[in-house]
Amino acid sequence: MYSHLTQDTLISNHLIVNATPVGTFPNINDFSPTPVEFLTSQHLIYDLIYNPEETKLLQLGKKSVHRLKTD
């Protein structure tokens, strides 16, 4: 399912939208296997999850100093 998320794919697509239930309560340490090592400051990460407010994917993006959309 996520095998298409390659470095080339992320270079040409700067908007990352997670619309899956991955990372929702009670499995808050789970996250979609997005290769965050290929994200740059040009990427915008949007996670539609509301519980928890900041998902593991957003935490990983924040650690990489990326712009986050949380609301």
C-alpha positions in Angstrom: 0.0 0.0 0.0 2.8 2.5 0.8 5.4 1.0 -1.5 4.7 3.8 -4.0 6.0 6.4 -1.5 9.5 6.5 -2.9 12.0 9.4 -2.8 11.0 10.3 -6.4 7.4 10.4 -5.4 8.0 12.7 -2.5 10.3 14.9 -4.5 7.4 15.7 -6.9 4.6 15.8 -4.3 4.9 18.2 -1.4 1.6 17.7 0.2 1.3 14.7 2.6 -2.3 13.9 3.7 -2.9 11.1 6.1 -6.6 10.1 6.0 -6.2 6.7 7.6 -7.1 5.6 11.1 -3.4 4.7 11.6 -2.2 6.4 14.8 -5.5 6.9 16.4 -6.2 6.2 20.1 -5.4 3.7 21.6 -2.6 2.9 19.0 -1.0 6.3 19.2 2.5 5.1 18.5 1.6 3.7 15.1 2.0 5.8 12.0 1.6 5.3 8.3 5.0 4.2 6.9 5.8 7.4 5.2 9.5 7.7 4.5 10.1 10.8 6.5 13.8 10.8 5.7 12.9 12.1 2.2 10.7 15.0 3.5 12.1 18.6 3.2 11.0 22.0 4.4 9.0 22.2 1.2 6.6 19.5 2.4 3.3 20.2 4.2 2.0 17.3 6.4 -1.7 17.2 7.1 -3.1 14.5 9.4 -6.9 14.2 9.6 -6.7 12.3 12.9 -8.1 14.2 15.9 -7.3 11.8 18.7 -4.5 12.3 19.6 -4.3 15.9 18.5 -0.6 15.4 17.4 0.0 11.9 15.8 3.2 10.1 15.6 3.5 11.1 11.9 3.2 14.8 12.9 5.7 14.3 15.7 8.2 12.8 13.2 7.6 15.7 10.8 8.1 18.2 13.5 11.4 16.6 14.5 12.5 17.1 10.9 11.5 20.8 11.1 8.7 20.5 8.5 5.7 22.7 8.3 2.7 21.0 9.9 -1.0 21.5 9.4 -2.8 20.4 12.6 -6.2 22.0 12.4 
